[in-house]
Amino acid sequence: MPTAKIYGLNRVISPVKSQLSDVIHSCVSEALRFPKEKRLQRFFGLAEEDFFYGEGRTDRYIVIEIALFEGRSKETI
């Protein structure tokens, strides 16, 4: 089962959390033919002093990690 971790400044991701969750889940469901009713995501809203992002990026920078594992059979879809 794919799991998503979403990191960003709390003040940036909190207002869009629901929309972002829907978009990520829609993409995962479509790309992997994953059941729409299964959603596993974790949001990590960080304080300004806990989130460093590279030069050229704004404070709206968001990191999305999607972890997959090999071996899911066609029968489990």
PDB file of N, CA, C and O in Angstrom, chain B, residues numbered from 101:
ATOM      1  N   MET B 101       0.848  -1.169   0.000  1.00  0.00           N
ATOM      2  CA  MET B 101       0.000   0.000   0.000  1.00  0.00           C
ATOM      3  C   MET B 101       0.896   1.234   0.000  1.00  0.00           C
ATOM      4  O   MET B 101       1.749   1.365   0.877  1.00  0.00           O
ATOM      5  N   PRO B 102       0.724   2.147  -0.964  1.00  0.00           N
ATOM      6  CA  PRO B 102       1.548   3.347  -0.973  1.00  0.00           C
ATOM      7  C   PRO B 102       1.192   4.270   0.185  1.00  0.00           C
ATOM      8  O   PRO B 102       0.022   4.446   0.525  1.00  0.00           O
ATOM      9  N   THR B 103       2.209   4.844   0.771  1.00  0.00           N
ATOM     10  CA  THR B 103       1.984   5.810   1.837  1.00  0.00           C
ATOM     11  C   THR B 103       2.613   7.139   1.422  1.00  0.00           C
ATOM     12  O   THR B 103       3.663   7.164   0.781  1.00  0.00           O
ATOM     13  N   ALA B 104       1.972   8.220   1.786  1.00  0.00           N
ATOM     14  CA  ALA B 104       2.487   9.549   1.446  1.00  0.00           C
ATOM     15  C   ALA B 104       2.790  10.318   2.714  1.00  0.00           C
ATOM     16  O   ALA B 104       2.023  10.294   3.677  1.00  0.00           O
ATOM     17  N   LYS B 105       3.932  11.005   2.695  1.00  0.00           N
ATOM     18  CA  LYS B 105       4.301  11.931   3.758  1.00  0.00           C
ATOM     19  C   LYS B 105       4.440  13.301   3.105  1.00  0.00           C
ATOM     20  O   LYS B 105       5.115  13.451   2.086  1.00  0.00           O
ATOM     21  N   ILE B 106       3.799  14.288   3.698  1.00  0.00           N
ATOM     22  CA  ILE B 106       3.808  15.631   3.149  1.00  0.00           C
ATOM     23  C   ILE B 106       4.387  16.573   4.196  1.00  0.00           C
ATOM     24  O   ILE B 106       3.872  16.665   5.311  1.00  0.00           O
ATOM     25  N   TYR B 107       5.462  17.275   3.833  1.00  0.00           N
ATOM     26  CA  TYR B 107       6.152  18.188   4.739  1.00  0.00           C
ATOM     27  C   TYR B 107       6.090  19.615   4.189  1.00  0.00           C
ATOM     28  O   TYR B 107       6.223  19.834   2.985  1.00  0.00           O
ATOM     29  N   GLY B 108       5.890  20.554   5.066  1.00  0.00           N
ATOM     30  CA  GLY B 108       5.925  21.956   4.675  1.00  0.00           C
ATOM     31  C   GLY B 108       5.706  22.817   5.893  1.00  0.00           C
ATOM     32  O   GLY B 108       5.446  22.322   6.990  1.00  0.00           O
ATOM     33  N   LEU B 109       5.814  24.109   5.684  1.00  0.00           N
ATOM     34  CA  LEU B 109       5.531  25.021   6.787  1.00  0.00           C
ATOM     35  C   LEU B 109       4.070  24.876   7.184  1.00  0.00           C
ATOM     36  O   LEU B 109       3.190  24.844   6.324  1.00  0.00           O
ATOM     37  N   ASN B 110       3.813  24.789   8.464  1.00  0.00           N
ATOM     38  CA  ASN B 110       2.455  24.578   8.957  1.00  0.00           C
ATOM     39  C   ASN B 110       1.487  25.631   8.419  1.00  0.00           C
ATOM     40  O   ASN B 110       0.371  25.300   8.018  1.00  0.00           O
ATOM     41  N   ARG B 111       1.902  26.872   8.410  1.00  0.00           N
ATOM     42  CA  ARG B 111       1.010  27.943   7.955  1.00  0.00           C
ATOM     43  C   ARG B 111       0.719  27.848   6.452  1.00  0.00           C
ATOM     44  O   ARG B 111      -0.253  28.430   5.971  1.00  0.00           O
ATOM     45  N   VAL B 112       1.552  27.124   5.719  1.00  0.00           N
ATOM     46  CA  VAL B 112       1.354  26.962   4.273  1.00  0.00           C
ATOM     47  C   VAL B 112       0.485  25.750   3.965  1.00  0.00           C
ATOM     48  O   VAL B 112      -0.437  25.844   3.155  1.00  0.00           O
ATOM     49  N   ILE B 113       0.766  24.607   4.601  1.00  0.00           N
ATOM     50  CA  ILE B 113       0.033  23.390   4.223  1.00  0.00           C
ATOM     51  C   ILE B 113      -1.309  23.236   4.931  1.00  0.00           C
ATOM     52  O   ILE B 113      -2.208  22.580   4.405  1.00  0.00           O
ATOM     53  N   SER B 114      -1.458  23.824   6.108  1.00  0.00           N
ATOM     54  CA  SER B 114      -2.724  23.660   6.834  1.00  0.00           C
ATOM     55  C   SER B 114      -3.946  24.138   6.045  1.00  0.00           C
ATOM     56  O   SER B 114      -4.948  23.424   6.004  1.00  0.00           O
ATOM     57  N   PRO B 115      -3.902  25.316   5.418  1.00  0.00           N
ATOM     58  CA  PRO B 115      -5.090  25.788   4.696  1.00  0.00           C
ATOM     59  C   PRO B 115      -5.442  24.958   3.454  1.00  0.00           C
ATOM     60  O   PRO B 115      -6.585  24.988   2.998  1.00  0.00           O
ATOM     61  N   VAL B 116      -4.479  24.225   2.910  1.00  0.00           N
ATOM     62  CA  VAL B 116      -4.727  23.469   1.676  1.00  0.00           C
ATOM     63  C   VAL B 116      -4.642  21.957   1.885  1.00  0.00           C
ATOM     64  O   VAL B 116      -4.634  21.195   0.918  1.00  0.00           O
ATOM     65  N   LYS B 117      -4.580  21.530   3.128  1.00  0.00           N
ATOM     66  CA  LYS B 117      -4.373  20.117   3.450  1.00  0.00           C
ATOM     67  C   LYS B 117      -5.412  19.201   2.793  1.00  0.00           C
ATOM     68  O   LYS B 117      -5.054  18.182   2.203  1.00  0.00           O
ATOM     69  N   SER B 118      -6.662  19.551   2.892  1.00  0.00           N
ATOM     70  CA  SER B 118      -7.722  18.715   2.327  1.00  0.00           C
ATOM     71  C   SER B 118      -7.608  18.620   0.808  1.00  0.00           C
ATOM     72  O   SER B 118      -7.712  17.534   0.238  1.00  0.00           O
ATOM     73  N   GLN B 119      -7.395  19.755   0.162  1.00  0.00           N
ATOM     74  CA  GLN B 119      -7.265  19.758  -1.303  1.00  0.00           C
ATOM     75  C   GLN B 119      -6.026  18.984  -1.739  1.00  0.00           C
ATOM     76  O   GLN B 119      -6.082  18.198  -2.684  1.00  0.00           O
ATOM     77  N   LEU B 120      -4.924  19.203  -1.060  1.00  0.00           N
ATOM     78  CA  LEU B 120      -3.681  18.514  -1.389  1.00  0.00           C
ATOM     79  C   LEU B 120      -3.837  17.007  -1.198  1.00  0.00           C
ATOM     80  O   LEU B 120      -3.364  16.220  -2.018  1.00  0.00           O
ATOM     81  N   SER B 121      -4.490  16.617  -0.133  1.00  0.00           N
ATOM     82  CA  SER B 121      -4.742  15.201   0.122  1.00  0.00           C
ATOM     83  C   SER B 121      -5.560  14.580  -1.012  1.00  0.00           C
ATOM     84  O   SER B 121      -5.250  13.482  -1.475  1.00  0.00           O
ATOM     85  N   ASP B 122      -6.593  15.275  -1.451  1.00  0.00           N
ATOM     86  CA  ASP B 122      -7.436  14.763  -2.539  1.00  0.00           C
ATOM     87  C   ASP B 122      -6.653  14.613  -3.839  1.00  0.00           C
ATOM     88  O   ASP B 122      -6.809  13.618  -4.548  1.00  0.00           O
ATOM     89  N   VAL B 123      -5.815  15.594  -4.152  1.00  0.00           N
ATOM     90  CA  VAL B 123      -5.035  15.543  -5.390  1.00  0.00           C
ATOM     91  C   VAL B 123      -4.022  14.402  -5.344  1.00  0.00           C
ATOM     92  O   VAL B 123      -3.894  13.650  -6.310  1.00  0.00           O
ATOM     93  N   ILE B 124      -3.310  14.269  -4.241  1.00  0.00           N
ATOM     94  CA  ILE B 124      -2.323  13.188  -4.112  1.00  0.00           C
ATOM     95  C   ILE B 124      -3.012  11.838  -4.220  1.00  0.00           C
ATOM     96  O   ILE B 124      -2.543  10.952  -4.935  1.00  0.00           O
ATOM     97  N   HIS B 125      -4.116  11.682  -3.518  1.00  0.00           N
ATOM     98  CA  HIS B 125      -4.820  10.402  -3.540  1.00  0.00           C
ATOM     99  C   HIS B 125      -5.362  10.085  -4.938  1.00  0.00           C
ATOM    100  O   HIS B 125      -5.308   8.940  -5.385  1.00  0.00           O
ATOM    101  N   SER B 126      -5.871  11.085  -5.609  1.00  0.00           N
ATOM    102  CA  SER B 126      -6.374  10.895  -6.969  1.00  0.00           C
ATOM    103  C   SER B 126      -5.251  10.429  -7.903  1.00  0.00           C
ATOM    104  O   SER B 126      -5.446   9.521  -8.711  1.00  0.00           O
ATOM    105  N   CYS B 127      -4.087  11.052  -7.787  1.00  0.00           N
ATOM    106  CA  CYS B 127      -2.945  10.668  -8.624  1.00  0.00           C
ATOM    107  C   CYS B 127      -2.480   9.243  -8.329  1.00  0.00           C
ATOM    108  O   CYS B 127      -2.214   8.469  -9.247  1.00  0.00           O
ATOM    109  N   VAL B 128      -2.384   8.903  -7.045  1.00  0.00           N
ATOM    110  CA  VAL B 128      -1.975   7.549  -6.654  1.00  0.00           C
ATOM    111  C   VAL B 128      -2.999   6.527  -7.153  1.00  0.00           C
ATOM    112  O   VAL B 128      -2.628   5.485  -7.693  1.00  0.00           O
ATOM    113  N   SER B 129      -4.269   6.825  -6.973  1.00  0.00           N
ATOM    114  CA  SER B 129      -5.329   5.902  -7.399  1.00  0.00           C
ATOM    115  C   SER B 129      -5.295   5.676  -8.901  1.00  0.00           C
ATOM    116  O   SER B 129      -5.430   4.547  -9.375  1.00  0.00           O
ATOM    117  N   GLU B 130      -5.112   6.763  -9.645  1.00  0.00           N
ATOM    118  CA  GLU B 130      -5.099   6.653 -11.107  1.00  0.00           C
ATOM    119  C   GLU B 130      -3.843   5.950 -11.610  1.00  0.00           C
ATOM    120  O   GLU B 130      -3.924   5.034 -12.429  1.00  0.00           O
ATOM    121  N   ALA B 131      -2.689   6.376 -11.123  1.00  0.00           N
ATOM    122  CA  ALA B 131      -1.424   5.830 -11.614  1.00  0.00           C
ATOM    123  C   ALA B 131      -1.230   4.360 -11.247  1.00  0.00           C
ATOM    124  O   ALA B 131      -0.695   3.581 -12.036  1.00  0.00           O
ATOM    125  N   LEU B 132      -1.665   3.993 -10.050  1.00  0.00           N
ATOM    126  CA  LEU B 132      -1.413   2.629  -9.564  1.00  0.00           C
ATOM    127  C   LEU B 132      -2.665   1.763  -9.550  1.00  0.00           C
ATOM    128  O   LEU B 132      -2.639   0.625  -9.081  1.00  0.00           O
ATOM    129  N   ARG B 133      -3.758   2.309 -10.067  1.00  0.00           N
ATOM    130  CA  ARG B 133      -5.053   1.607 -10.025  1.00  0.00           C
ATOM    131  C   ARG B 133      -5.338   1.145  -8.595  1.00  0.00           C
ATOM    132  O   ARG B 133      -5.716  -0.001  -8.350  1.00  0.00           O
ATOM    133  N   PHE B 134      -5.147   2.058  -7.684  1.00  0.00           N
ATOM    134  CA  PHE B 134      -5.321   1.787  -6.267  1.00  0.00           C
ATOM    135  C   PHE B 134      -6.754   2.108  -5.870  1.00  0.00           C
ATOM    136  O   PHE B 134      -7.316   3.092  -6.349  1.00  0.00           O
ATOM    137  N   PRO B 135      -7.360   1.294  -4.999  1.00  0.00           N
ATOM    138  CA  PRO B 135      -8.747   1.541  -4.606  1.00  0.00           C
ATOM    139  C   PRO B 135      -8.948   2.943  -4.033  1.00  0.00           C
ATOM    140  O   PRO B 135      -8.175   3.394  -3.188  1.00  0.00           O
ATOM    141  N   LYS B 136      -9.980   3.616  -4.495  1.00  0.00           N
ATOM    142  CA  LYS B 136     -10.255   4.996  -4.071  1.00  0.00           C
ATOM    143  C   LYS B 136     -10.549   5.097  -2.573  1.00  0.00           C
ATOM    144  O   LYS B 136     -10.287   6.132  -1.961  1.00  0.00           O
ATOM    145  N   GLU B 137     -11.085   4.040  -1.983  1.00  0.00           N
ATOM    146  CA  GLU B 137     -11.461   4.114  -0.564  1.00  0.00           C
ATOM    147  C   GLU B 137     -10.262   3.944   0.381  1.00  0.00           C
ATOM    148  O   GLU B 137     -10.408   4.110   1.592  1.00  0.00           O
ATOM    149  N   LYS B 138      -9.094   3.620  -0.152  1.00  0.00           N
ATOM    150  CA  LYS B 138      -7.911   3.435   0.693  1.00  0.00           C
ATOM    151  C   LYS B 138      -6.999   4.644   0.534  1.00  0.00           C
ATOM    152  O   LYS B 138      -6.558   4.969  -0.568  1.00  0.00           O
ATOM    153  N   ARG B 139      -6.727   5.297   1.642  1.00  0.00           N
ATOM    154  CA  ARG B 139      -5.884   6.499   1.622  1.00  0.00           C
ATOM    155  C   ARG B 139      -5.004   6.471   2.867  1.00  0.00           C
ATOM    156  O   ARG B 139      -5.502   6.394   3.990  1.00  0.00           O
ATOM    157  N   LEU B 140      -3.688   6.533   2.653  1.00  0.00           N
ATOM    158  CA  LEU B 140      -2.761   6.553   3.779  1.00  0.00           C
ATOM    159  C   LEU B 140      -1.787   7.701   3.572  1.00  0.00           C
ATOM    160  O   LEU B 140      -0.860   7.617   2.768  1.00  0.00           O
ATOM    161  N   GLN B 141      -2.018   8.771   4.313  1.00  0.00           N
ATOM    162  CA  GLN B 141      -1.199   9.974   4.192  1.00  0.00           C
ATOM    163  C   GLN B 141      -0.923  10.541   5.575  1.00  0.00           C
ATOM    164  O   GLN B 141      -1.734  10.409   6.492  1.00  0.00           O
ATOM    165  N   ARG B 142       0.244  11.177   5.709  1.00  0.00           N
ATOM    166  CA  ARG B 142       0.584  11.867   6.947  1.00  0.00           C
ATOM    167  C   ARG B 142       1.113  13.251   6.589  1.00  0.00           C
ATOM    168  O   ARG B 142       1.992  13.395   5.739  1.00  0.00           O
ATOM    169  N   PHE B 143       0.571  14.246   7.240  1.00  0.00           N
ATOM    170  CA  PHE B 143       1.006  15.624   7.034  1.00  0.00           C
ATOM    171  C   PHE B 143       1.873  16.054   8.203  1.00  0.00           C
ATOM    172  O   PHE B 143       1.544  15.812   9.365  1.00  0.00           O
ATOM    173  N   PHE B 144       2.987  16.696   7.878  1.00  0.00           N
ATOM    174  CA  PHE B 144       3.910  17.203   8.882  1.00  0.00           C
ATOM    175  C   PHE B 144       4.035  18.711   8.696  1.00  0.00           C
ATOM    176  O   PHE B 144       4.816  19.185   7.872  1.00  0.00           O
ATOM    177  N   GLY B 145       3.256  19.452   9.473  1.00  0.00           N
ATOM    178  CA  GLY B 145       3.332  20.902   9.448  1.00  0.00           C
ATOM    179  C   GLY B 145       4.462  21.352  10.355  1.00  0.00           C
ATOM    180  O   GLY B 145       4.448  21.088  11.557  1.00  0.00           O
ATOM    181  N   LEU B 146       5.431  22.028   9.780  1.00  0.00           N
ATOM    182  CA  LEU B 146       6.639  22.382  10.517  1.00  0.00           C
ATOM    183  C   LEU B 146       6.682  23.870  10.856  1.00  0.00           C
ATOM    184  O   LEU B 146       6.126  24.704  10.142  1.00  0.00           O
ATOM    185  N   ALA B 147       7.350  24.176  11.950  1.00  0.00           N
ATOM    186  CA  ALA B 147       7.602  25.562  12.336  1.00  0.00           C
ATOM    187  C   ALA B 147       8.695  26.129  11.428  1.00  0.00           C
ATOM    188  O   ALA B 147       9.491  25.389  10.850  1.00  0.00           O
ATOM    189  N   GLU B 148       8.712  27.440  11.319  1.00  0.00           N
ATOM    190  CA  GLU B 148       9.699  28.109  10.453  1.00  0.00           C
ATOM    191  C   GLU B 148      11.129  27.634  10.742  1.00  0.00           C
ATOM    192  O   GLU B 148      11.914  27.413   9.819  1.00  0.00           O
ATOM    193  N   GLU B 149      11.460  27.479  12.027  1.00  0.00           N
ATOM    194  CA  GLU B 149      12.833  27.115  12.386  1.00  0.00           C
ATOM    195  C   GLU B 149      13.154  25.638  12.166  1.00  0.00           C
ATOM    196  O   GLU B 149      14.304  25.229  12.325  1.00  0.00           O
ATOM    197  N   ASP B 150      12.153  24.832  11.801  1.00  0.00           N
ATOM    198  CA  ASP B 150      12.362  23.400  11.613  1.00  0.00           C
ATOM    199  C   ASP B 150      12.338  22.957  10.153  1.00  0.00           C
ATOM    200  O   ASP B 150      12.439  21.764   9.867  1.00  0.00           O
ATOM    201  N   PHE B 151      12.205  23.906   9.229  1.00  0.00           N
ATOM    202  CA  PHE B 151      12.099  23.524   7.818  1.00  0.00           C
ATOM    203  C   PHE B 151      13.044  24.388   6.991  1.00  0.00           C
ATOM    204  O   PHE B 151      12.838  25.592   6.843  1.00  0.00           O
ATOM    205  N   PHE B 152      14.072  23.758   6.460  1.00  0.00           N
ATOM    206  CA  PHE B 152      15.048  24.447   5.623  1.00  0.00           C
ATOM    207  C   PHE B 152      14.826  24.011   4.186  1.00  0.00           C
ATOM    208  O   PHE B 152      14.741  22.817   3.900  1.00  0.00           O
ATOM    209  N   TYR B 153      14.735  24.957   3.301  1.00  0.00           N
ATOM    210  CA  TYR B 153      14.555  24.634   1.897  1.00  0.00           C
ATOM    211  C   TYR B 153      15.617  25.365   1.092  1.00  0.00           C
ATOM    212  O   TYR B 153      16.108  26.417   1.500  1.00  0.00           O
ATOM    213  N   GLY B 154      15.957  24.810  -0.030  1.00  0.00           N
ATOM    214  CA  GLY B 154      17.086  25.291  -0.811  1.00  0.00           C
ATOM    215  C   GLY B 154      16.922  26.676  -1.406  1.00  0.00           C
ATOM    216  O   GLY B 154      15.822  27.222  -1.490  1.00  0.00           O
ATOM    217  N   GLU B 155      18.036  27.212  -1.807  1.00  0.00           N
ATOM    218  CA  GLU B 155      18.069  28.523  -2.433  1.00  0.00           C
ATOM    219  C   GLU B 155      17.187  28.523  -3.686  1.00  0.00           C
ATOM    220  O   GLU B 155      17.163  27.555  -4.446  1.00  0.00           O
ATOM    221  N   GLY B 156      16.483  29.604  -3.878  1.00  0.00           N
ATOM    222  CA  GLY B 156      15.615  29.717  -5.041  1.00  0.00           C
ATOM    223  C   GLY B 156      14.206  29.204  -4.803  1.00  0.00           C
ATOM    224  O   GLY B 156      13.353  29.316  -5.683  1.00  0.00           O
ATOM    225  N   ARG B 157      13.948  28.647  -3.638  1.00  0.00           N
ATOM    226  CA  ARG B 157      12.610  28.158  -3.303  1.00  0.00           C
ATOM    227  C   ARG B 157      11.951  29.135  -2.336  1.00  0.00           C
ATOM    228  O   ARG B 157      12.621  29.788  -1.537  1.00  0.00           O
ATOM    229  N   THR B 158      10.642  29.221  -2.423  1.00  0.00           N
ATOM    230  CA  THR B 158       9.930  30.123  -1.525  1.00  0.00           C
ATOM    231  C   THR B 158       9.465  29.367  -0.284  1.00  0.00           C
ATOM    232  O   THR B 158       9.687  28.163  -0.156  1.00  0.00           O
ATOM    233  N   ASP B 159       8.821  30.088   0.622  1.00  0.00           N
ATOM    234  CA  ASP B 159       8.301  29.459   1.838  1.00  0.00           C
ATOM    235  C   ASP B 159       7.125  28.542   1.541  1.00  0.00           C
ATOM    236  O   ASP B 159       6.652  27.847   2.440  1.00  0.00           O
ATOM    237  N   ARG B 160       6.641  28.522   0.308  1.00  0.00           N
ATOM    238  CA  ARG B 160       5.542  27.628  -0.089  1.00  0.00           C
ATOM    239  C   ARG B 160       6.064  26.258  -0.543  1.00  0.00           C
ATOM    240  O   ARG B 160       5.288  25.424  -1.011  1.00  0.00           O
ATOM    241  N   TYR B 161       7.343  26.032  -0.409  1.00  0.00           N
ATOM    242  CA  TYR B 161       7.961  24.762  -0.799  1.00  0.00           C
ATOM    243  C   TYR B 161       7.366  23.621   0.023  1.00  0.00           C
ATOM    244  O   TYR B 161       7.264  23.721   1.245  1.00  0.00           O
ATOM    245  N   ILE B 162       6.978  22.551  -0.641  1.00  0.00           N
ATOM    246  CA  ILE B 162       6.371  21.380   0.003  1.00  0.00           C
ATOM    247  C   ILE B 162       7.111  20.136  -0.479  1.00  0.00           C
ATOM    248  O   ILE B 162       7.410  20.008  -1.666  1.00  0.00           O
ATOM    249  N   VAL B 163       7.401  19.230   0.432  1.00  0.00           N
ATOM    250  CA  VAL B 163       8.038  17.961   0.097  1.00  0.00           C
ATOM    251  C   VAL B 163       6.980  16.862   0.196  1.00  0.00           C
ATOM    252  O   VAL B 163       6.314  16.721   1.221  1.00  0.00           O
ATOM    253  N   ILE B 164       6.833  16.090  -0.875  1.00  0.00           N
ATOM    254  CA  ILE B 164       5.891  14.970  -0.891  1.00  0.00           C
ATOM    255  C   ILE B 164       6.687  13.700  -1.140  1.00  0.00           C
ATOM    256  O   ILE B 164       7.323  13.552  -2.183  1.00  0.00           O
ATOM    257  N   GLU B 165       6.651  12.790  -0.185  1.00  0.00           N
ATOM    258  CA  GLU B 165       7.322  11.493  -0.316  1.00  0.00           C
ATOM    259  C   GLU B 165       6.251  10.421  -0.455  1.00  0.00           C
ATOM    260  O   GLU B 165       5.321  10.354   0.348  1.00  0.00           O
ATOM    261  N   ILE B 166       6.387   9.590  -1.470  1.00  0.00           N
ATOM    262  CA  ILE B 166       5.468   8.468  -1.638  1.00  0.00           C
ATOM    263  C   ILE B 166       6.299   7.194  -1.608  1.00  0.00           C
ATOM    264  O   ILE B 166       7.170   6.987  -2.453  1.00  0.00           O
ATOM    265  N   ALA B 167       6.023   6.351  -0.636  1.00  0.00           N
ATOM    266  CA  ALA B 167       6.758   5.103  -0.465  1.00  0.00           C
ATOM    267  C   ALA B 167       5.928   3.945  -1.018  1.00  0.00           C
ATOM    268  O   ALA B 167       4.739   3.816  -0.725  1.00  0.00           O
ATOM    269  N   LEU B 168       6.573   3.119  -1.813  1.00  0.00           N
ATOM    270  CA  LEU B 168       5.939   1.935  -2.394  1.00  0.00           C
ATOM    271  C   LEU B 168       6.787   0.720  -2.054  1.00  0.00           C
ATOM    272  O   LEU B 168       7.963   0.847  -1.716  1.00  0.00           O
ATOM    273  N   PHE B 169       6.192  -0.435  -2.144  1.00  0.00           N
ATOM    274  CA  PHE B 169       6.962  -1.649  -1.973  1.00  0.00           C
ATOM    275  C   PHE B 169       6.626  -2.602  -3.105  1.00  0.00           C
ATOM    276  O   PHE B 169       5.520  -2.568  -3.645  1.00  0.00           O
ATOM    277  N   GLU B 170       7.563  -3.438  -3.459  1.00  0.00           N
ATOM    278  CA  GLU B 170       7.408  -4.385  -4.540  1.00  0.00           C
ATOM    279  C   GLU B 170       6.659  -5.620  -4.041  1.00  0.00           C
ATOM    280  O   GLU B 170       6.801  -6.025  -2.887  1.00  0.00           O
ATOM    281  N   GLY B 171       5.871  -6.203  -4.920  1.00  0.00           N
ATOM    282  CA  GLY B 171       5.280  -7.480  -4.597  1.00  0.00           C
ATOM    283  C   GLY B 171       3.777  -7.511  -4.469  1.00  0.00           C
ATOM    284  O   GLY B 171       3.230  -8.568  -4.154  1.00  0.00           O
ATOM    285  N   ARG B 172       3.082  -6.428  -4.691  1.00  0.00           N
ATOM    286  CA  ARG B 172       1.619  -6.426  -4.618  1.00  0.00           C
ATOM    287  C   ARG B 172       1.064  -7.228  -5.786  1.00  0.00           C
ATOM    288  O   ARG B 172       1.360  -6.947  -6.947  1.00  0.00           O
ATOM    289  N   SER B 173       0.265  -8.217  -5.466  1.00  0.00           N
ATOM    290  CA  SER B 173      -0.288  -9.063  -6.533  1.00  0.00           C
ATOM    291  C   SER B 173      -1.526  -8.428  -7.136  1.00  0.00           C
ATOM    292  O   SER B 173      -2.159  -7.578  -6.510  1.00  0.00           O
ATOM    293  N   LYS B 174      -1.870  -8.830  -8.332  1.00  0.00           N
ATOM    294  CA  LYS B 174      -3.068  -8.315  -9.008  1.00  0.00           C
ATOM    295  C   LYS B 174      -4.328  -8.665  -8.215  1.00  0.00           C
ATOM    296  O   LYS B 174      -5.313  -7.928  -8.267  1.00  0.00           O
ATOM    297  N   GLU B 175      -4.310  -9.755  -7.498  1.00  0.00           N
ATOM    298  CA  GLU B 175      -5.483 -10.182  -6.741  1.00  0.00           C
ATOM    299  C   GLU B 175      -5.809  -9.256  -5.577  1.00  0.00           C
ATOM    300  O   GLU B 175      -6.956  -9.201  -5.132  1.00  0.00           O
ATOM    301  N   THR B 176      -4.816  -8.531  -5.082  1.00  0.00           N
ATOM    302  CA  THR B 176      -5.072  -7.676  -3.934  1.00  0.00           C
ATOM    303  C   THR B 176      -5.654  -6.322  -4.330  1.00  0.00           C
ATOM    304  O   THR B 176      -6.037  -5.542  -3.458  1.00  0.00           O
ATOM    305  N   ILE B 177      -5.725  -6.035  -5.606  1.00  0.00           N
ATOM    306  CA  ILE B 177      -6.324  -4.775  -6.043  1.00  0.00           C
ATOM    307  C   ILE B 177      -7.782  -4.903  -5.865  1.00  0.00           C
ATOM    308  O   ILE B 177      -8.525  -3.967  -6.163  1.00  0.00           O
TER     309      ILE B 177
END
